[in-house]
Amino acid sequence: MTTSFAMQSIILGSPVKLSQSRNGLNQFVPSCYLPRLHRSSRLRVKCMSEEGEKLDKSSTPLTDSAATVPNPTPAPFAKAKPSTNFSDIFSFSGPAPERINGRLAMIGFVAAIGVELANGADLSAQLSNGGLLWFLGSSALLTLASLIPLFQGVTAESKSDGIMSADAEIWNGRFAMLGLVALAFTEYVKGAGLFQV
């Protein structure tokens, strides 16, 4: 352990000072084993700009006074506009497939459970008694309503806030898809509706 501290001090070019505070991890480990490293003005960090940004050619050496001054707030990066190409929207990792399937599954799961509680018809009976047309109509309407903002460049992440976030919608959709499959499988094995005795 002391060898690694010595190597760090050689690499950083500054002597290792031991911490004297007794908070956090220091209350469990003796302070003689915990080093405290100070900034070295000889250490330089270089980075590359992202695509589309201008490179700053003026590089000034870091002085001790610049190292102690807090960094100013960096300018926010401009977010890349989402693609509105059909192939990008409907790609496997695109914004449309899982989101639209999740929304359809949420509506389908709630409708299937609601109709079964109301009149006792299982999922296959619901689909054969006109439910298939309702499903296809609502699927077309919901898909169209989900695609219009995507083709205009509006993402669900830009409109999410608080507990009604884009991630919450994705997870609710995943659970609804699993629930709908589990409902159909349970009713198939049982031979009757989920709530029928």
C-alpha positions as CSV (number, residue, x, y, z in Angstrom):
1,M,0.0,0.0,0.0
2,T,2.8,2.4,0.9
3,T,4.5,1.5,-2.4
4,S,1.4,2.6,-4.4
5,F,1.4,5.9,-2.5
6,A,5.0,6.4,-3.2
7,M,4.5,5.7,-6.9
8,Q,1.6,8.2,-7.0
9,S,3.7,10.9,-5.5
10,I,6.5,10.2,-8.0
11,I,4.1,10.3,-11.0
12,L,2.3,13.4,-9.9
13,G,5.5,15.1,-8.9
14,S,4.3,16.2,-5.5
15,P,5.0,14.8,-2.1
16,V,2.2,12.8,-0.4
17,K,0.6,14.5,2.5
18,L,-1.4,12.5,4.9
19,S,-5.0,13.5,5.7
20,Q,-5.7,14.6,9.3
21,S,-9.5,14.8,9.0
22,R,-11.6,12.1,10.7
23,N,-14.7,12.1,8.5
24,G,-16.0,9.6,6.0
25,L,-13.7,6.7,5.4
26,N,-11.1,8.2,7.7
27,Q,-13.0,7.4,10.8
28,F,-12.5,3.6,10.1
29,V,-9.0,3.7,8.7
30,P,-6.0,5.3,10.5
31,S,-5.0,8.5,8.9
32,C,-1.5,7.3,8.4
33,Y,-2.7,5.0,5.6
34,L,-4.7,7.7,3.7
35,P,-2.7,10.1,1.5
36,R,-3.8,13.6,0.6
37,L,-2.6,14.6,-2.8
38,H,-2.3,18.3,-3.8
39,R,-2.7,19.7,-7.3
40,S,0.5,19.9,-9.4
41,S,0.7,22.8,-11.7
42,R,2.8,20.6,-14.0
43,L,-0.1,18.3,-14.7
44,R,-1.9,19.3,-18.0
45,V,-5.2,17.9,-19.3
46,K,-5.9,17.9,-23.0
47,C,-9.1,17.1,-24.6
48,M,-10.5,16.9,-28.1
49,S,-13.5,18.8,-29.3
50,E,-16.7,17.1,-30.5
51,E,-17.6,17.1,-34.1
52,G,-18.9,20.5,-35.2
53,E,-17.2,22.6,-32.5
54,K,-14.4,25.0,-33.2
55,L,-11.0,24.2,-31.9
56,D,-9.4,26.7,-29.6
57,K,-5.8,27.2,-30.8
58,S,-4.8,29.5,-28.0
59,S,-3.3,27.4,-25.3
60,T,-1.9,29.1,-22.3
61,P,0.3,27.4,-19.7
62,L,-1.4,26.7,-16.4
63,T,0.0,28.8,-13.6
64,D,-0.3,28.4,-9.9
65,S,-2.7,31.4,-9.7
66,A,-4.9,29.9,-12.4
67,A,-5.0,26.5,-10.6
68,T,-6.4,28.1,-7.5
69,V,-9.1,30.2,-9.2
70,P,-12.4,28.3,-9.5
71,N,-13.3,27.4,-13.1
72,P,-16.0,29.5,-14.7
73,T,-19.2,27.9,-15.6
74,P,-18.7,26.2,-19.0
75,A,-21.0,27.1,-21.8
76,P,-23.7,24.5,-22.4
77,F,-23.2,22.3,-25.4
78,A,-25.8,22.5,-28.2
79,K,-27.7,19.2,-28.3
80,A,-27.8,17.4,-31.6
81,K,-31.1,17.5,-33.4
82,P,-32.8,14.1,-33.5
83,S,-33.0,12.5,-36.9
84,T,-36.3,12.6,-38.7
85,N,-35.5,9.9,-41.2
86,F,-37.9,7.1,-41.5
87,S,-35.2,4.4,-41.2
88,D,-33.7,6.1,-38.1
89,I,-37.0,6.4,-36.3
90,F,-37.9,2.8,-37.0
91,S,-34.5,1.3,-36.4
92,F,-34.1,-1.4,-33.7
93,S,-32.7,1.2,-31.2
94,G,-34.8,4.1,-32.6
95,P,-37.4,6.0,-30.6
96,A,-40.5,4.6,-32.2
97,P,-40.7,0.7,-31.9
98,E,-40.5,0.2,-28.2
99,R,-42.4,3.3,-27.3
100,I,-45.3,2.7,-29.6
101,N,-45.5,-1.0,-28.6
102,G,-45.4,-0.1,-25.0
103,R,-48.2,2.5,-25.4
104,L,-50.3,-0.1,-27.2
105,A,-49.6,-2.7,-24.6
106,M,-50.6,-0.3,-21.8
107,I,-53.9,0.5,-23.4
108,G,-54.5,-3.2,-24.4
109,F,-53.7,-4.5,-20.9
110,V,-56.0,-2.0,-19.1
111,A,-58.8,-2.6,-21.7
112,A,-58.5,-6.4,-21.4
113,I,-58.7,-6.4,-17.6
114,G,-61.5,-3.8,-17.6
115,V,-63.7,-5.7,-20.1
116,E,-63.1,-8.9,-18.3
117,L,-64.1,-7.4,-14.9
118,A,-67.2,-5.8,-16.5
119,N,-68.7,-8.7,-18.4
120,G,-66.4,-11.8,-17.6
121,A,-65.2,-12.3,-21.2
122,D,-61.7,-13.6,-21.5
123,L,-59.1,-12.2,-24.0
124,S,-60.0,-14.6,-26.9
125,A,-63.7,-13.9,-26.5
126,Q,-63.0,-10.1,-26.4
127,L,-61.0,-10.3,-29.7
128,S,-63.7,-12.5,-31.5
129,N,-66.6,-10.3,-30.4
130,G,-65.4,-7.1,-32.2
131,G,-62.4,-6.4,-30.0
132,L,-60.0,-7.0,-32.9
133,L,-61.5,-4.0,-34.9
134,W,-61.3,-1.8,-31.8
135,F,-57.7,-2.9,-31.3
136,L,-56.7,-2.2,-34.9
137,G,-58.4,1.2,-34.9
138,S,-56.8,2.3,-31.7
139,S,-53.4,1.0,-32.8
140,A,-53.5,3.0,-36.0
141,L,-54.6,6.1,-34.2
142,L,-52.1,5.8,-31.4
143,T,-49.2,5.0,-33.8
144,L,-50.0,8.0,-35.9
145,A,-50.2,10.3,-32.8
146,S,-46.9,8.9,-31.6
147,L,-45.1,9.3,-35.0
148,I,-46.2,12.9,-35.8
149,P,-43.9,14.5,-33.1
150,L,-41.0,12.2,-34.0
151,F,-41.1,13.3,-37.6
152,Q,-41.1,16.9,-36.4
153,G,-38.0,16.3,-34.4
154,V,-39.6,16.3,-30.9
155,T,-38.4,13.6,-28.6
156,A,-40.2,12.2,-25.6
157,E,-37.1,13.0,-23.4
158,S,-37.5,16.7,-24.2
159,K,-41.0,16.7,-22.9
160,S,-40.6,14.5,-19.8
161,D,-40.7,16.0,-16.4
162,G,-40.8,14.7,-12.8
163,I,-42.4,11.3,-12.4
164,M,-44.0,11.4,-15.8
165,S,-40.6,10.8,-17.5
166,A,-39.7,9.1,-20.7
167,D,-37.9,6.3,-18.8
168,A,-41.0,5.7,-16.7
169,E,-43.1,5.4,-19.8
170,I,-40.7,2.9,-21.3
171,W,-40.7,0.8,-18.1
172,N,-44.5,0.9,-17.8
173,G,-44.8,-0.2,-21.4
174,R,-42.4,-3.1,-20.8
175,F,-44.4,-4.2,-17.8
176,A,-47.7,-3.9,-19.7
177,M,-46.3,-6.0,-22.6
178,L,-45.3,-8.7,-20.1
179,G,-48.6,-8.4,-18.4
180,L,-50.6,-8.8,-21.6
181,V,-48.6,-11.9,-22.6
182,A,-49.0,-13.3,-19.1
183,L,-52.7,-12.7,-19.1
184,A,-53.1,-14.4,-22.5
185,F,-51.0,-17.4,-21.4
186,T,-52.8,-17.8,-18.0
187,E,-56.2,-17.7,-19.7
188,Y,-55.0,-20.2,-22.3
189,V,-53.7,-22.6,-19.6
190,K,-56.7,-22.1,-17.3
191,G,-59.2,-22.3,-20.2
192,A,-61.3,-19.4,-18.8
193,G,-60.9,-15.8,-17.9
194,L,-58.4,-14.7,-15.2
195,F,-61.1,-13.6,-12.8
196,Q,-63.6,-16.4,-13.5
197,V,-63.8,-19.2,-10.9
